[in-house]
């Protein structure tokens, strides 16, 4: 089955849902992307989270003109998966994404919360304080099993 809905318009609404912090819509659209565009053969067994990391990094790469996109960088007491920092003073929210992968789907909500807690406990938002125009950070923990995804998030006001 070919889904003809996955064109530029759907992609733009996917990206926009993240930027306007409509996390529920972002999750739904991400789930659709996983179901309709990626193969189980692309989801490697050895590199547990790497396939998902690269998939999401590719999806948000279009933001490079307006945002700083960072991947696997050290911050606080560890290394986050993806950080998205707006360049413009008119865009005020930054995003931190942390990924977990599971062999079974029955613990995805717990793993999403574990990923969110990892962002908080390891202080991954530390370097965001250097950007005076950022008013808040949206911390997103994502848990994957095959083509399933669950997400936990929290918004932290900086100013």
N, C-alpha and C positions, 0 to 999 in steps of 0.2 A: 504494500500500500504506500503510495506516495502522498504526502501531505503538502498540498499546494499553498497552504497558509504561511509557510515559513519563508517569507520574503523580507525585503527591506523594511516594510512597515511594521511587521511583527517584531523584527529585531530592534527597531527604534523604540517601540513601546516596552520591550524587555529592558533595555538600557535605561529608559526614562523612569520605569517603575523603581529601579534601584536609586537613581539620583533624587527622586522626589520622596524617597523613603517609604514607598508603598511595598513593604516587605512581603506581604501576603501575595500580591500580584507578581512580584519578582520570583517568589518561590514557585508559584503555579506555572509561570512561563519557563522557568529553569527546568521544572519537571517535564514540561512539554518538549523542550529541546532534548533532554535525555531520552525520552521515549521515542521521538520521531527522527532524531538525527545521528545518534551514536550507536555503535554496535557493541554487543558484549565482547567481541573480539578485540575492541580497542581498550577495554578496561583490564589492564594487566594485573596479574596475580602478584608478581614479585614487588613491584613498586606501589604498594597499597594505595596511596593517595595521589600519586604522580599523574595518572591519567586524568583524574578529575581536576587537579590543579591546572594542568595544561589546557584542558577544555575550557575552564572558566577564565583563565588568563587570556585565552584567545577571544572569548566573548567580550571581555571588557577592554581589550586593546584599542578599540576605536576611540576610547576616551583620552588617548595620549595627547591630543591637541589641547584639551581643557583641564586635564588632570595629570598628576604624577602617579604613575603606576609602578609599584614596587613589588618584587616577588622574592620570597625566601631571604629576607634581610633580618639582621639582628636588631632587636629593640627590647629594652627592659632586660628581662632575664631569659630570653629565648629568641626563637626565630619564627616569625609569623609566616603565613602562606601568601596572602595578597593584601596590600594596602593601597587604597585609592585616595589621593589627596588633591582637592581642587586647587588649581593655580589662581583662579580668579577670586577677587575679593567679594564678588556677588554670589558665589557658591560657597556655602558655609559648612556643609557636613563632609567629614572624611569617613572612610569605611575601612574596617579591618575584617578580613575573612580568614577563617581557620577551618581546615577540613579534617574529617575523620572518615574512615571506611570500615565497613563491617561485612562479615561473611553472611550474616542473617539480618533480615529486616525488622525483627522483633525488638531490637534495642536502638533503633535509629534516633528516637527522641532523646534518650539518655546520652547518646554519643554527641548529638547536636548541642546539648547542654554542657557536656564535658568540654567541647571545643570552645564554647562561649566562656566557660569558666577558665580555660587555659589562657584566653586572651586577657582576662582580668587579672588572674593570679601572676602571670608572667609579665604584666605591665607592658603589653605590646603597643599601647598608645603613647608611650613616653615621648617619642620624638615629634609627635603631632603638636605638642605644646610650643614647638619652635615656630609654628606658622600662626602668626597673630590674627589672621583673618578667619580662622576656623572656629566656629561657635560650638560644634558638637561632633561627636564620634559615634558612628553606628557600628557596633561590634556584632559580627554575624558568625555563628558556628553552624557549619553545614556537615551533615552526616549522610553518607552514600552507601547504598548496597545495590549493586548492579545499576539499574536505571531508576531506582527509587532515591528520593532525597527528602530529608527532614531538616528543618532549620530552626535555630533559636537565636534571638537577637535582643539587644539592649541598646538604647540610645543614652549617651552620657553627655550632658551639657558641660562645656568647658568654661563658657562665659555666661 
